[in-house]
C-alpha cells in the first residue's frame, strides 16, 4: 500500500515542468484577456461592425464578454441563417470532433487511465519511471517479457479503446454527413431561380473552342426543351490589364472639378499646356499652378488613349463571333433536368458537368480559353513547387539564419559590433537567440499566403475551391513538420544508426518517442489555447493598421474652403449642360476617385477558412493520436478545440463576411478524409507502442480499425459525396412539382427570408400564387415564364471585364 508521502514523492521534475507550463499559460491568458477588455471597450466597432454592415446577423451583445454565452447557446439553424453553410459546416465539424473526444475521454479514456495507473503500482518501481505523468502513459508500461500479466491487460484495453474510438468517430461523421447533405439539399431547392438549375461544363484543355450556337444546339438535342440559356466563358484578352491601368489613372487624376461624370472633355480644354499659372475658363479664371496643369493635361491625354483602347477591346470581345469558349454555364428549366445533366458522361469530349458555384464564387480567369491552357501547364509545376517547399524549405531558412547570427554580422560589419557593445550584454544575448529565428518566423507567417498563391495558380474554377486546396496544403505541411516531425522523426533521427542495420526496430523507436512527445504536445495545446488563439482574435496588428490609416486620412484630408468663383461657375455649367455623346466626341470616363469610407467603417474581411481549418485539424490530430497512449494530451486538445469553437464562432458571426460561399460543398469532405487519415496514423502509432512492448497480438488488434476506417471512408464517398452536388431525381421531380404549384417545400418562412438576405436571391410565391422564377408563366406577357429567369441568370453569371465601365461611351471606338 502506498501512503501519501510516497505519492508526493512521485511528483518529479517532469511533473513540475508541466505544472509550471500550466501556471505560465494561466498568466498569459490573463494578460490577453486584459488586452481584449481594453481594445474591445475602446474600439468596439472594429470587432462588431462587420455584422451590421452586411445587414444581417445578431446584434452585438452587451459587455466585453457577453458574446461568449451567446455563441455557446446559438443553434446551428441560426448559424446557417446569419453566416452561411460554410460557417455551419466549420462549426459543426468542431462540435462533432469535440463531442467525440469528450465522450471517449469521459468514458473509455478514464478506464484506460485507471488501468495504466493500477499497472504502474502493481509492478516493481524499477520497471516503471517515476512521476505521475509517466504513469499515465501507455508508452511507459513494462514489456510483456518483464511483467506479462499487467502488460497484456493494459495493451488489450488500449487496443479495445482504439476500436471504440474508431467506431465512435465513424458514427459521428456519418451523423454529420446526413446533417450537411440535408442542409445542402435544402439550399439547392431554395436557390431554384439561380444556381440550383445552373451547371458548369468543364471542357478538356485540348478540346476545340466552341461557339455558343453550336453548344446550344448540342444541349438542346441532349435535353429537348429543358435548356433555357447558355453563358460561354469568353476570352477577355488584354481587358484586365487595360481596366487596371484605367482605374489607376482614375485614382491619380482626382480633384473636385473632375468629379462629375462627363466633365473630362471640357476640363481637358481648360488645362492645355499653359504658359502661365492662370488658366482662362469659360467664365472667370481657374487658378492652377503651371506644373499641376501640365501634369493633369498629360494624365487626361493618357486616360483618353486608354479609354479608346478599352472600348476597342470591349467591342472585339463582346462581339457575336467572340461568344465562344471551352467552359460554359447552362441554365435549365427544372431541377430534374439539371440533375440529369450532371449524371451525363461525355466520353468523346471528356467534358465534366458539375454543379455551378455561386456567382460571386466563380473564378472566370482560369476558365477562359487561354487561362485554361495556362492552368493546365501550371498545375504540375505548382505541385512540384509545393513538394519542394514541403521537403526542402529548411535549406534556404538555414542559410539565412546562418547569415543572421550575431558573430557573422559582427564579422562583416564593425558598426554592428559597436552598437551591440553599447546596448549591453543583455540585449546582445537576446539578439543572439532571436535573430536566427527571424527567417523561420517570416516563413511561418507567409506560409498561408504561399499556399493560397500555389492553389490560385493551379487554375481552380472557384474561390472556395482555392481556399479548400490551400487548407489541404497548409495542414499537410503542419502535419508533416509539426506532428510527424516531433512525434516520429525526432526518435528516428536520434536512433538512425540502430535501425539502419535493423529496420524492424523503427516501430520500437517510434513507440518509445511517444512517451516524451505527448508532454510536448500537452504544453503546445495549452499554450495555443491560452495565448495564441485569444491573441490572434484580439487582432491587434489589424487594429493598429486600421488606426494608422484613419490617422493618415485625417491628416491628408483637405480643409474645407470657399470655392473659387470660376470653379463654382464651371461646375454649375458642367452639371447643368452635360456634353453630348456624338460620334465625334472623345471618351468621357468618370475619373473621379471613389469616395473615401467613413472614418469608423471597417472594411469587410473574408474569413481565412484555410487557416482556421488547419488550426482545428491540428487539435483533432493531437486529440485522436494520443487518446489511447497518453490521455493528458487529449485533454489539452479538448480544451484547445473548445477555445477554437468559441473564438472562431465569434469571429465568423461578428468580424468576418464570407464573400466566397461554397454552401458546404468542399470543406466537409476534405475534413472527413483527413480525420480518417488521422485515425490510421493513430492506429499505426498505437501498434508501434505494442510492438515496443513485444505484444504482437494486440498490435494486430490495434490495426484492425484501419479496415473499419477505410470501409467508412468508401461508404461516405459512395453514398453522400455525390448528394452534395446532385439532387436525387425523385427529390428533384417532387421539388419541381411543388414549384409549379407555387409551394415552397422544406423551406420555412424564416429560412426563406434568411436565404434571400444571405444569397441575394428571390424565392417564394407571387401575389397571384405563381412561384417566382417558375416555368409556368409570369405577369409580363411571357407565356413560358422564362424571360425573368434568363435575364437574372445573365446578370448573375457575367464576367466583370466584359461590362462597360461607367463613363465609357460607345463612341470612344
N, C-alpha and C positions, 0 to 999 in steps of 0.2 A: 504493500500500500504506500502511496506517495503522499507525503504531508505538504502543507502549504509552503514550508521553507524550500523543499525540493522543487516545487512548482515555480517559485520565484527565481530559483537558480537557472531555470530553463530559459529565462528571458536573456538571450545572448546579444552579442553585438549586432547581429543581423536584424534581430527584432527591434533593437534600439534605433537602427538606421531607418526602419520602416516607420516607427513611431515619430522620429524626427521629421521624416518626409510628410507625414500627416499634419504635424504641427505647422510646418512651413507652408503647406498648402492652405491651411486654415487662415494663416496670416495674410497670404497673398489674396485669398478670396475676400477678406475684409477690406484690403486696400482697393481692390477692383470695385467692390460694392460701394465704397465711399466715393470713388471717382464717378461711378454711374449715378449716384444721387446728385452730385454736383452738376454734371453736364446735362442730365435729363431734366433737372429742375430749371436750369438757366436757359437751355436751348431745347425746350420740349418739342417745338415744331419740327426740328430736324429728325426726330425719332418717330413721330406720329403723323407727319403731314402727308405722307405718300398715300395713305389710305383715304384721306379726304380729297386729294387731288384726283384720284381715279373714280370719285363719286360713288364708291361702294365700299362695303366693309363696315365693321363695327366702329362705333365712336371710341376714341381713346379713353380708356378707363382712368378714373381719378387716382391720384397718388403716383409715386415713382414706381412702386412695385404692384400696383393694382392689376396690371395685366397678367401677373403670374396665375392667380386664381381664375381669371377669365379664360386664359389659354387652356388650363387643365380641365375646365368644365365644358369647353366648346365641343359640340358634337361634330362628327365628320360631315354630316349633311350641310352644316353651316360653313365648314371649311371649304367644301366644294362650291358653295354659293358665292362666297366672297373672294376666294383666291384661285379657283380653278381646279381642274382634275389633276394637274401635275403636283400641286401642293397637297391634295388629298392623297395621292399615291405616295409621296415622300413621307408625310407624317404617318400614314397608315403603316408603312414599312417599319418605321421606328417603333410604333406601338406593337406591331407583330413580333419583332425580334426582342423587344424589351419584355413582352409578356412571356415569350419562350424562355429566356434566360432567368427571369424572375421565378417562373413556375418550376423550372428544373432546379434552381438553387434552393428554393424553399422546400423541395420535396426530396428528390434523389440526391441532390448535392449535399444536403445536411447528413443524409445517411452515409454517403461516402466519407465525409469528414469524420464522422463518428467511428467508422471502421478504421480509417487511417490512423487516427489518434489512439484508438484502442490497440492497434497492432504495434504502434510505436512504444507503448508501455508494456506490451506483452513480450518483447524481445529484450535481450541484454543491451545495455546502453552502448556497448562498443559497436553494435551493428546499426546504430541509428544516430545521426548527427544531432547535437543539442540544439534547442531553440524551438519555440512554438511554431514559427512559420515553416521551419524544416519538417516538423512532424505533421503538418497539414498537406504535404506534397507527396503524391504517389511516386515521384522520381526518387525519393529517399527511402522507400521501402526496401528491406534487405532482399537479397537474391533468394530464389527458391531453394538453391542448394544449401544456403546458410540457415534458413528458418522456413521450412517448407510449408507448414500449415498456415501460418499467418500470411505469408506472401500470396499463396494461392487464393485465400479468401479475399484479400484486398484487390488483387488483379481481376478476379472473377466479378467482383462488384463493379469495378471500373469499366469492364467490358460490357456488362449489362447496362450500365449507365450510358455508355456511348450509343448502344442500340436504342435506348429510351429517348435520348436527346435527338437522334436522327429521326425517329418516328414522330416525335413531338414537333420538330421543325417542319417536316413534310406536311403534317396535318395543319399547322398554322399557315404555311404557304398556300396550301390548297384553299383554305378559307379566304385568304387574301386574293387569290386568283378569281374566285367566284365574286367577291365584292367588287373588284376592279372591272371585271368583264361586265357586270350589271351596270356599273356607273358609266362605263364606256358605251354600252348599248343604249342607255337612256340618253346620252349625249347625241349619239348618231341619229336617233329618231327625232330628237328635239331640233337638230340642225337641218331639218328637211329642206329648207329653201336655199341652202348654201352648200356646205361642204359634204353633207351626207350623200348627196346624189352626184358628187363630183369624184372622178377617178383621175389619177395621174398615170399616163402611159410613158414608160421609160424605154426608149429605143436603144438598140445597141450602138456603141460609139462608131462602129464601121458601117452602120446602116445608111442608106442614101437619105438625103434631106427630102422630106415630103411636103407637098403643098397642101394647104388647108382643104381645098376642094377634093383632092384625092383621099385625104384622111376621112373627111365627112362622108364621102360616098362609100368607102370601105366599111365604116362603122354603121352606116345605115343598112348595109347588106347584112352585117352580123347581127344587128339588133333593130329590125324594122320598126319604125315608128316610135322608138324609145330614146333616140338621140336628139337632144334639143339644140346643143351648140358645142362647138369645138374652139378652144383657145390655144393657138400654137405659141410656143415659146420661141420668139424671133431672135435673130442675131442683132444685137444693138451696135455693133461696130465700135466706132470711136465716141459714141454718145456719152458714156460715163465720164470719159476724160474731159470732153468739152463742157459738160454740165458742171463738173467740179471746177474747171477754170472759170466758168461764168459766175459761179457762186463766190469764188474768191474775189473776182473783180467787183461784184456787187457789195461785198463787205468792205472793200477798200475805198469805194467812191464815197458813200455816206453823205451826210450833210442835210440840213433842213430843206434847202432849196431843191434837192433831188428826191425828196421823199415821195412826192406824188407820182403815181404811175403815168407815164406818157410825157413827162417834162423833159426827158433827156434830149429830145431833138432840139427844142428851143434853147435849153440850157447850153447845149454844145455850141450854139452860135454865139452865145454871150461870152464864152470863155475861150475864144480863139486866141492863139498865142499873142499875148499883149505886149505892147511896148511901154506900158506904164501900169501902175498899181491900181488905177481906177478904170473899171470896165463900164462902157456905156450900156445901160439896159434900155428896154423899150420906153420906159417912163422913169426917169430918175437915174441914179447911179448906184451900182452894186460894187462896194469896195472889196477888192480881193488883192492879196499880195501877188506880185507878178509870178513868183516861183510856184505858188499854190495854184494859180490859174493855169499855168503851163502843165503842171502835173495832172490837174483834173482834165484838161483837154486831152492829154495823152491817154489817160485811163479810159475816157469816154470813146476815144477813137478805137482803142483796142477792144472795148466792150462791143462796139458796133460790128467789128470784124468777127468776134467770137459768136455774137448772136446770128450773124449771117451763116457762119459755119454750122451752128446748131440747127438752124432752120433747114438748111440744105440736107443735113444728115437725117433730120426727122422726116423730111419729105421722102427720102430714099427708103428709110427703114419702116415707115408706116404705109408704104405703097402696097397695092393689092398683090403684086408679084412677089413682094418680100414676105408675105404671110406664109412662111414655111419653117420647118424645123424637124428635129428628131424626137423631141419630147413635146407632149401636148396634154391639155386638160380637157376632159369630156364631161358635159352636163347631161344627165339622164332625166327622164320624165318621172321615174319612180325609184324607190329604194330597191325593189325587186330587180330592176334592170341593172342598177349599179352593182348589186351583189353578184348577179350573174356574170357581169363583165369581169369582175375581179377573179372569178373562177376560170375564166377562159385562158388557155395556154396557147401562146403564139410560137409554135415550134419552128416556123420558117423564118420569122423576123427576129426571134429572140427578144421580143418585147415583153416587158414586165408591167402588169397592171396592178397598181396599189391604190389604197385609199388616199385621196388628196389631202395634203396638210392644210391647216387653216391659212387664209390668205396672207396674214402678216407673218406666217412662219415659213413661207416659201422662199427659197434662195434661187433666183432666176439666173444668176450669172453662170453657175456650173451646168444649168440646163440648156443654155444656148448652144447652137451647133459648134462654135469654136471653143466655148468653155467646156463642152463635153469631151472634146479631143484632148484639151489641156489636162482635164481632171483624170482621164484615163492614163495619160502619161505620167502624171504626178503621183498617182496612188502608190505604185511600188516604190517610187523614190521617197515619198514621205514615210512609208512604213519602214524602209531601210534606215532612214534618218532617225526614226524613233528607236529602233533597235540599237543604233549607235549611241543615242543618248542614254538608253536604259542600261547598257552594259559598260560603256566607256566614258561616262560623264566625269568620273573621278580623275581622269588623266589631265584635262585642262585645269580642273579645280586644284589639283595638287600642284601643278606648275605655278598657278597664280598665287597659291598660298605660300609657296616657297619664296616667291619674289616679295611677298608682304611681310616676311619675317623681319623683326627689328634688326638683327645683325646684318642681314642683307641690305636693308635700307641704309643703315649707317655706313656700310662699306661703299655704297655708290653715291651717297650724299653726305658730306661732312656737316652740312647745315642741320640735317635731321638729328645728328648726334648732339649738336649743341642745344637744340630745342629740347630734346629728351633730358639732357643733363640739367637744364634749367627747370623742367617740370618736376623733377624729383624721382626717387626710386619707386614710389607707389604708382604713379601714373605710368612709368616705364614698364613695370610689371604687368599692369592691366593691358597696355597696348601689346605687350609681348604675347599674351594669351589670346587677345581679341582679334588682332589683325589677321592672323592666318585663317580665321573662320569667316572673314568677310566674304570671300568668294563663294563659300558654301551657303551662307545666308542669302546672298544675292541670287544664286541659282535656285534655292528653295522658293524664294519669293516669286521668281519668274517662271517656275515650272508650270503652274496652271495656265499662264498665258502661252507658254510654248506648246502645251497640249492642245489648246484651242487653235493656235495657228496651224499646227500639223493637221488637225481634223478639218479645218476650213479648206486647206489646200488639197485634201483628198476628194473634194467635189461632192459632198453630200447634198441632197436636194432640199433640206430644211434646216433651219437654225436649231431646232430641238434635237435633230439627229447629230448635229455638230456637238452640242452640249453632251449628249449621251456618249459619243465617241471620245470626247475629251475626258469625261469621267472615267471611262474604262482605261484610258492611257494613264491618267493620274493615279488611279488606285493600283493599277498593276505596278507602277513604279514604287509606290509606297509598300505594297505587299511584298515585293522582291527585296527592297533595301531596308525597310523598317522592320517587318516581321520575319521574313525568311532570313535576312541578313543577320538579325540579332539572335533569333531562336535556333537557327540551324547552322548557318555559315560560320558563326563565331566558334562553335565547337569543332567544326570540321577543319577550320584553318589552324586551330591550336593543336590538333592531333593529326595533321596531314601526313606526317611521316609514318604513323602507325597503321593507317588504313590503306596506304599505297601498297604495302605488302600483303595486307589482309582486307580486301574491300568489304567483307561481311561485317567488319567492326564499325562501319559507318552508322548503322542503326543504333548500336550501343552508344556511340559518341553523341548522336542526336538526342537520345533519351537522357543521357547524363547532363547535357547542357540545359535541359528544361528546368532543372531544379533552381538554377540561379537566374535564368532569364525571366521566370514568372515574377520574381520580385521586381525586376526592372520594369516590366510591363504594368505591374501594380502601381509603381511610383509614377510611370508615364501617364496612365489613365487618370489618376487623381490630379496630377499637375495640369493636364489638359482640362479637366472638369472644373478645377478651382481657379485657374488663371487664364489659360489660352483661349478657351471658348468665351467666357464672360468678357475678357478684354477685347476680343475680336468683335463682339456685338456692341461694345461701347462705341466702336468706330471712331476712335479719337483722331486718327490721321485724316479720314474723310471730313470730319468736323472741322479740323484746323484748315484744311484746304478750302472748305466752304466759307469759313470766316475770312480767310485771306482774300478770297475772290470778292466777297462783299466789301471788304475794306478798299480794295483796288477800285471797284466800281464807284464807291462814294468819292474817292479822291479824284478820279478821272472824269466824273460827271461834270459837264459844263454848268456854270452858274447861270440861272435864268436872267436874260437881259431883254431889253426892249428891242423889237425887230427894227431893222433899218427900213426907212420908208420905201426905198426902191425894192428891197427884198420882199416886203409885205405886199406891195402892189404887184410884183411879179408872180408871187404865189397865188394871189387872188385871181389874176388873169389866167394863169395856167389851169387852175381848178375850174373856173367858170367856162373856159374855152379849150376843151381838150382837143388835141390835134387830130386831124382826120387820118384814117388808115387807108389812104390811096395806094395804088401800086407803085407810085413814085416815092412814097415815104420810106424813110430809113427805119430800121427796127427800133422799137420803143420799149425796151425792157424796164422792169422796175428794179433799179439798182440801189434802192434804199436798204440799209441793213435792217435785220429783224429787230423788233422792239425788245429791249432788254427785259428779262423777267423781273418780277418784284424782288426786292431785297430779301424777303423772308422765304421765298419759294425755293423748295428743294427739288432739283430735277429728278424725275423718276429713274430708279435703277432696277435693272433686271436681276433677279436672284441668281447668284452663281451656283446653279444646281450641281455643276460638275465638282466644285469644291465641297459643297455640303454633303453630297452623296459619298464622296471619298472619305470624309471625316466619319460619317456614320458607319461605313463599311469597315473601317479600321477598328472601331469599337466592337462591331459584331465579330470580327476576326479574333480579337483577343478573348472575348467572352466565350465563343464556341470552342476555340482550340484549347483553352485551359480549363474548361468546365469539369473534365474528368481527371485532370492532372494536378492542378493547384487552384482551389476554388477562390482564393483571395483575389486572384487576377480577374476572375469572372465577376466577383462582387464589385471591383473597381470599374469594370466595363459596364455593369448595370448602372452605376452612378453616372458614368460618362454619358451613356445613352439617354438617361433621364434628363440630364442637363442639356444635351443636344435637342431633345424634343421641345423643352420649354423655350430655349433661346431661339432656335430656328423657327418655331411656330410664330413667335412674336415678330421676328424679322420678316417672315413671309406675309403675315397679316397686316403689319403696320408700316414697314420700311421699304418693301420691295413691291414692284408691279411686274408680273411676268408678261413680257411682250411676245414671247415665242412659245405659246401654249401648244403642247403636243397632245393634250387631253388624255394623259395617262398611257400613251401608246408605247413609248420607248424605254423609260427608266425601269418600270416594274419587271419586264422580262430579263433585262440585263442584271438587275439586282438579285433576282431569284437565281439566275445562273451562277452568280458569284457566291451566293450562300451555299449552294451545293458544292462548289469547288472548295469553299472553306471547310465544309463538313468532311470532304475527302482528305483535306490536309490534316484536320483534327484526328481523323481515324488513323492516318499514317503516323502522326506523332505519338498517339497512344500505343500503336503497335510497336513503335521504336522503344518506348519505355518497357513494354512487356518483353521485348527481345533482350533488353538490358538485364531484366530480372530472370532471364533464362526460362520463361514460361511461354512456349511457342503455341500451345493450345489456345490460351487466352488471347495471344496476339492474333491468331487467325479469327477468333471470335470478334475481336475489335475491328477487323477489316470487313466483316460480314455486312455491316450497314452501308458499305460503299455500293453494294448491289441495290439496296433499297433507294439510295440517293440517285443512282443512275436511272432506275425504273421510274422514280418520281419525276425527274427532270424530263425524261422522254414522254411521260404521260402529260405533263403540263404543256409541253410544246405541241403535242399532237391534238389535245382536246381544247385548250384555252387560247393558245397563241394566235391562231387564225381568227378567233372571235373578236380580238381587239381591232381587226381591220374590216372583217366581213360580217354582215348580219346574216344569221341563218335565213334561208329562203322562206320558210314558213313564217318566221317572225317578220320578214320584210313584207310579205303579202298581207299579213294582218295589219301592219303599220300603214301600208298604202291604203288599205280598205278603210281604216279609221280616218285617214287623212281625207279621203274622198267624201266621207260623211261629215266632215267638219269636226271630228272628235280629236282630242289630244289624249291618247292613251299613255299610261305610265308616267305622265308628267303632271304634277300638281300645279296649282296656280302660283305657289311660291317658287317652285322650280322653274316654271316658265318665265316669271319675272326676273329671276336670278340669271337665267340663260340670256335673256335679251340684254340685260345690263352688262354681263360679263363678256359676251362674244359679239355684241353689236348686231345680232341677227333678230329678225322679226318672225315670231311664230305665234300661232294661236288661231282664232276664228274671227272672221269678219262679221260686221253687224247683220248681214243677211244670212249668216250661217255657213258661208263658204270659207273653207280654210285658206288662210293667206298663203299664196305661193303654190296652190294645188294645180292639177291639170284639168279641173272641172269648169274653167271659165272664170272671168272676172267681170267687173262692172265698167270696164273701159272699152268695151266693144271687141275684145279679143276672144273669139269663141273657144280657142284652145286653152286659154288661161296661161300661156307660156311667155307672154311678152314681158311682164314684170320680172319673171324669174330669170329670163335670159339677160335682160338689162342689169339686173342685180348681179348675176354671175360675171358679166363682163366688167362691171365696175369693181368687183372684189378682186378678181384674178387679172390684174393689169400690171404690166411691167412699168415701173415708175419712170424709167428712162424714155419710154415712148409717149409719155404725157407731155403736152405742150406747156412749157413753163409760163408763169404769169408774166404778162407784159411782152411776150414774144409774138409778133404779128406774122401771119402767113405771108404777108407781102415782103418779109425780110429776105426771101429767097431771090 
